[in-house]
Amino acid sequence: MKNTKTNSDGFIWAYSAPAFALSIPTIPAFIYLPTLYAETLGLAIVGFTLLAARIFDVISDPLIGALSDNCNTRWGQRKPWIVIGAVIAGVSMMQLFSPPSNVSAVHLLIWSIAL
């Protein structure tokens, strides 16, 4: 059976707004960070390190999702997780875009995982 219900443009924009907010800081990170770190570490190490961080996400994302599903606070179910995540993401972006002069793959891995 075909669903004939259509959503308004406002509903579609509201539904997609969180993805837009998330993409503002992360798209520049995905574009510029490999080049920034490849100058020092080499492209293969940077690629492997970022792959390792994404593999870690495969494990951690469902765990954090399950924790947030089962966490009820006086501020709501998701808001504490969003606030904590925003703080961690901000610190991670600062660390990733201003690496020390003796940067290592470990620095990139830790802060990529945190992001």
N, C-alpha and C positions, 0 to 999 in steps of 0.2 A: 504494500500500500504506500502510496506516495504522500509525503507530508507537504501540505500546501501552505502551512503557516510561515510567514516571513517576519523577520525582525526589523525593527525600525533602524535607521541609520544611527540614531542616538544610542540605541542599545548596543549596536556593534562597536561604536567608538568607545563606549564605557567598558565593554567587555575586553577590548584590546588595550586599554590605557595602561594597565600594569606591565604588559610586555614592552610598551614604548618606554616607560620609566626605567625598566631593567636594561634595555638596550643602550640607553644613553651612555652609561659608563663602561659597559662591557664590550661594545663593538670597537671602540678605540683600543681597548686592551688587547683584543684578539688580533687587531691589525698591526699595532705598533710594537707590542711587547716582543714577539719573536725576532723582529729586526734589531731591537735594542739589545737583547741578550745574545743574539747570534754573533754580534761583533766581538764579544768576549769569549763566549762558551763554544761557539760553533753551532751550525744549524741542526745537525743530527742530535746533539745533546739537548738542545732546546726543544726539538720536536718530541724526543722520547720523554723528556721531563713533563711537558704539557700533556702528553698522552697518559702518563702515569697519574697526573692530577685528575684527569677526566675519568680514569678507571676507578680512582678513589671515590669520585662522585657517584658512580654506579652503586657503590656500597652505602655511602653516607646519606645520600638523598632520601632513599626509602626509610632509613632509620630515623632521620630527623622528621620526616613526614609522619611516621608512626608516633613519635614522641609528641608532636604538636597535635595530633588527633586525640591523644589521651591526656592532654594537659588543659585543665580548666582553671583560669585565674579570675580574679575580680575585674581584670581588664579585658577579658575575653580569651578565646581559645588560641588565636593566631597573633595578636598584637605583640605580646612579649617576644615572640620568635622573630617578628619582623624588625622590632627595635634592636634586638641583639644582633641580628643578621646585618642590619644597616651599619651598625658601629664596626663590626668585624670587617665588612666589605670596604668601608672607608679607610680603615687602617691598612688593610691589605693592598688597596690601590696605591696608597701613599708609599708603601714599602716596595711595591713592584715597579713604580715609575721613578723612584729615586734610589736605585740600588747602590750599595757601597762600591768603592773602587775595586775591591778584591772580591767581586761577586762570584758566587758558586751556583752550581745546579741545585744544591740543597736550599739555598735562599729562594730560588725561583720555584722549586717544588713546594716548599712550606707555604709561601704566600699565595701561590696559585691554588693550593688546596683550601686555604683559608678564604680566598675569594669565592 
